[in-house]
Amino acid sequence: MARRPFHFKKFSVEQADVAHPVGTDGVLLGAWADIEGRSSALDIGTGTGLLALMLAQRFEAAGSRDYSIDAVEINSASAQYAGRNFEASPWAGRLRLWEMAVQDFAAQTDRRFDLIVSNPPFYTEAVAPPDSGRRLARHSSALPPVDLLGVVKKLLTEEGCFCAIMPYEGGRSLCERAVWNGLYCTKWVEVRSRIHKPVERLLLYFEKTPRPFQSAQMTVYSSEGVYSDAFRVMTEAFYLQ
């Protein structure tokens, strides 16, 4: 059954038959990523364009007048949706889509970005989804951690930041691998679905300069079907009431 468009306050995301529809992970990352003092952003694996669109809305709300957002997507079907979603948004002139592997993008460009975001693939062979499209969108073999970190290392400015969301164990592993690439996780947020649940996701913040580590926690739901105050505050600029 085809999925309906997902409507936010200032934009909509068409996603009828894509491998990676709008989800809580992407919304969390798009609302949390650090845009302060940034002007050039790269969304690695944009899917239907959610993160890029959220960043554009936040840049506009912050009064930024000189910003640009590039988005890279290897899956052709998702890239087509992202292109349409960008064109239909209020920020079409600020968004540029590249349909290719990010490894190829990095090899071809001399540009550098002061903000890079990614909701990267994280399935392993043992748990990869059966559908081929979902496999490509969510399987780590399409973008192994070593490639992701290498791309970020090359494309990130010296004072820039890389923000990502990962499952807990995968996120810890990425932090360890990052050090060997000259990237340091200087802060993270441990995300639980409910207060008594284990940590399920990590919001991760990487820089090229090591700094004192900061840790925080948040819970998505305060009770069944009821968002927590922290989640509502973080996402109130986007979700329809």
Beta strands, then each sheet from edge to edge (+ up, - down):
strand 1: 6-7
strand 2: 12-13
strand 3: 40-44
strand 4: 68-73
strand 5: 95-99
strand 6: 113-118
strand 7: 156-167
strand 8: 184-192
strand 9: 201-207
strand 10: 214-219
strand 11: 221-223
strand 12: 226-227
sheet 1: 1+ 2-
sheet 2: 5+ 4+ 3+ 6+ 7+ 9- 8+ 10+
sheet 3: 11+ 12-
end
